Amino acid sequence: MTVHLVKLCVGAEDVSDLATWQAARLAEMKKLKQPQVLAHVTRMTPKRADELLAGGSLYWVMKGVIRCRQKLIAIEPFTDSEGVGRCRLVLDKEIVATRRQERRPFQGWRYLDPKDAPPDVKRGEVEDDMPEEMRRELEELGLL
């Protein structure tokens, strides 16, 4: 069975910020002749790694709303230079926009059941940056 992770994307205003930051990181790796691998380092190693790697994604929360996801490619536990156990979540380079889904603040990451995950934005659909209050009202009225 597949399961996903949901995590706060601290510092990113929107999906384009995340994409810009990741592109810059990949360019820096290329310049330094390092393998161009996108990874997010976290303190804890997920115990459900097999389920995550069976098609799971990392869903990014930006400003209290899930906005996009990236497929999980690998989960690599390691020990940092200070002897602290860490985990590298290796991500696919493609960022997939999702329908918006509100999330309360939390620390670390949480598991996300596939039935609770927001669907991807379909080709031709627009997920614009209208004010959140207006978006919520329109969604409550069934217009979005």
ABEGO torsion letter per residue (X at the ends): XBBBBBBBBBGBABAAAAAAAAAAAAAAAAAAGBBBBBBBBBABBBAAAAAAAAGBBBBBBBGGBBABBBBBABBBBBBBAAGBBBBBBBBBABBBBBBBBBBBBBBEBBBBBAAABBBBBBBGBBBBABBAAAAAAAAAAGAX
